[in-house]
Every structure is written in C-alpha cells, then in structure tokens.
Amino acid sequence: MIRKLLATLVLMLFASTAWAHMCPSLMSEIDDALQDETTVSQLDESTLEEVKELRAQGEEAHTAGNHDASVAALEQAKELLGI
C-alpha cells in the first residue's frame, strides 16, 4: 500500500515537472508567431489582444507554479494564432 502511494507521488512529481518545462516552449512559440507579420496580419485587433492577454496569463501562471493553468492559457493562445 505504501509503495503504491509513494510510486503515485513520484509520478505526480515528474508529471508536474514536465508541465513546468513545457510552458517556456509554448511561450516561445507564441512570441515567434507574434513576430511574424504574416501571422499577425491575419488576426483582427480583438483576437490579437486576446492572444497577448492569454500569453501574459500563461506566463503569470507559470511563474506562480500553476503549470496546468499556464499550459491551458498558452494552448488557447496558440489556437487563436492558428499554430
């Protein structure tokens, strides 16, 4: 019983670490897309502002250690960008 609990805790730790390392990569993809004039020109102003807000929310969540929320916001921004 204790071994199963310990194994579960270890797996949760590794999963959390994996999410943490994913956030900077997602932020970089969004930043690159925002630098691409072709990508940006295809967005209306409100969508562009929403992408920027989601990007900021993702970074804030990442910094606070809430990697699930960070990944969710960053993935939503990527979807709006079409990447």
N, C-alpha and C positions, 0 to 999 in steps of 0.2 A: 504494500500500500504506500509506504513512504517513498519507495523507489519510483513508483509511478508519479507521485506528486512532485518529486524532485525532477524527474525527467520532463514533466509538463512545464515546470518553472523554467528550466533551462531552454526548452524550445521557445517559450514565450519571450525570453530574453533575446534569443537570436532573431526571432521574427521582428521584434521591436528595433533591433539594431539594423536589420535590413531595410525597414521603412525609413529610418533616420538617414541612411546613406542614399536613399532614392530621392529625397527632397531636393538636394542641391542639383542633381542631374535634371530634374524636372524644371527647376527654376532656370537653369542654363538654357534648356530647350526653348522655354518661353522667351527669355531675353534675346536669344538668337532670332526667333521669329519676329519679335518686335523691332529688330534692327533691319529686317528685310522689307524694303519698300513695297515689293510686290504683295507680300502677305498683308501688310498694314493697309495698303490702298484698297484691298478687297473688303475691309471692315467699315461699317458705319461708325460714327463717333461714339454712340452709346455702347456699342459692342466693344470698341477699343477701350473705353473707360472701364467697362465691366472686367475685361481681361486684366487690366492693370490693377484693379481692386482685388481680384482673386489672387493675382500674383503676390500682392502685398500681404493679403490674409494668409497665404501659404507660407510665406517667409516668417511672419509673426508666429504662426502655429508651430513651425519648425523650431524656432528659437525658444519657444516656451516648452518644447519637448512633446508637443501633441502632434505626432507624426501622422496619425490617421487623418486628422483634420487637415493637416498640411497637404498630404497627398490628394485628398478629395478636392480641395480648392484648386490645386495646381492642375489636376487632371481635367477639371471643369474648364479652366482657362485654356488648356491645350485643345479641348474640344471646340471651344468658340473660335480658336485660331485655325482650326482645321488641320492640326498636326497630331 
